[in-house]
Amino acid sequence: MLLAFYVASHANQTTSLAEELSHQVESMLAIVGDAHDRGKKVFAKNPMCHEDIVTDRWPADQSDQTVFIHELTDFAVKIRRLCGDIALPEMQQILEELFGEKPARSAVKEHVQRVAKDVGSVGSRFMPGKAAIPVAVAGGAPTPSNARTAPSHRFFGDHPDDLPKRR
């Protein structure tokens, strides 16, 4: 619940899937890390129902929070590494660690096919063994003409204005 709350709270501030993923991870790290640095458990409540405490079950204690911070930090480091100039095998290994073997291999295969196609039509700017985040993973593919920005929302629970009126 807490992760969904944070993602919803920080959504629609980027232009690509890769930027959004990085933004979300960094935002969560900042919030949870700040609470942890102050020796407190992170606290959040539903903005539509202040009695609903989003953090009432997780993290249960400082230990849970420490594990979460370490995992988020590791995730952030790997995402930053993907944005650099790395060899294709290293990129595939990081993607497999983050997203699983099948999605990673599919994304890398699609990336290699796209680069091979581009090399044939543009000239040889491709350096074997070097790559950036594959478009399938990073969200850098051209935006379809029917794509829209996600609408703003209040999906933090039922708002009194949204409930049916009682007679």
TANOR-V189990 format. One line per field, one symbol per residue. phi: phi as a letter, one per 20 degrees, with the letter a starting at -180 (. if undefined). psi: psi as a letter, one per 30 degrees, with the letter a starting at -180 (. if undefined). burial: 1 if it has 24 or more other ideal C-beta (glycine too) atoms within 12 Angstrom, else 0. A space follows every 50 residues. Layout:
phi = ???
psi = ???
burial = ???
This chain:
phi = .ffffffffdfmdcdbffffffffffffgffffffffemdegcbcffebf feefefdbffbffgfffffffffgfffffffffeecfgfffffffffeco ffffffffffffffffffffddoeefdgndadgfgfeemefgfffefcff ffbcedofegfeeffee
psi = eeeeeeeefglhglfleeeeeeeeeeeeeeeeeeeefgglkkkklkffjf fjjfgfekkeaeeeeeeeeeeeeeeeeeeeeffajlkeeeeeeeeeeefl eeeeeeeeeeeeeeeeeeeefflifkjkfklakkeeefgglkklfgklkk lllhhglkkeffkkkk.
burial = 01101111110000000101111111111011001100001101010000 00011000100000100110010011011001100101001101100110 00010011011101100000000000000011111111000000000000 00000000000000000
